[in-house]
């Protein structure tokens, strides 16, 4: 018999069922992913892909762009947030290994950062647009020597791997290669495509689409061997610049003050998300290499790069103004 008590019980269960989606959302863990570069750039695109996977894993993940100072502002904002694991930053490893060598007033050190996990790796390329007639690296060097003061290159920011790649190339090629820093790679790309500046040094994935469409030409990239996806594009090494063999990684960092248990929890979630078939397919479509790295291996890699870049940067004599 269906009694009044049965009816009240049924109504109570129905009400609870209706609350389940809200409760599930309320129980998801908040996670703000800070990106120090503009929307649409390489770091931002990877962050948003990772955000989708982390939301599926139970995190209420949102991506927030804090542009400026070559990515420093995002890192500073992460360190200023509560060290409870609710705020992380996704950035190139060079922000942790190069910046301490070039910014005398840098507000953080590598010891302030807790490396959580690496997501993907990539190489760098040097490309030219309509601002120069050069079709090969040798032709560019010849053009630069014949046109003093005109050879310049844009990058996503000062003090980055791309900045020093250009410095090293200019010195080894014997040309006056002027650096033009931008607030992210998108603006630099716009000026190269428009002919405002002749060359661009940036992440290789950012160059591939425009290279294939003929809007710009990749003269060289920093890998150790040719890529099937870029037929006819040689490495720096193949063209007489073996020192310009460089690889970088996008990685997640938290504050080193974050409890270890939370760091481990975040690492586990990030690694799982980065290894998902959907994320790997998305990463590879963007021309990045899926390269999931644990916190321990990431820390070891960062230490090696920190020690490697010190002498290189010192030799250039570069010191950032801020």
PyMOL commands that set and color helices and strands:
alter all, ss='L'
color gray80, all
select helices_A, chain A and resi 4-27+42-56+69-80+94-97+99-102+110-112+137-146+161-173+185-193+204-213+228-230+237-239+242-244+260-274+277-285+295-316
alter helices_A, ss='H'
color red, helices_A
select strands_A, chain A and resi 29-35+59-65+87-92+113-122+124-128+152-155+178-181+199-203+217-221+248-255+289-293
alter strands_A, ss='S'
color yellow, strands_A
deselect
rebuild
show_as cartoon
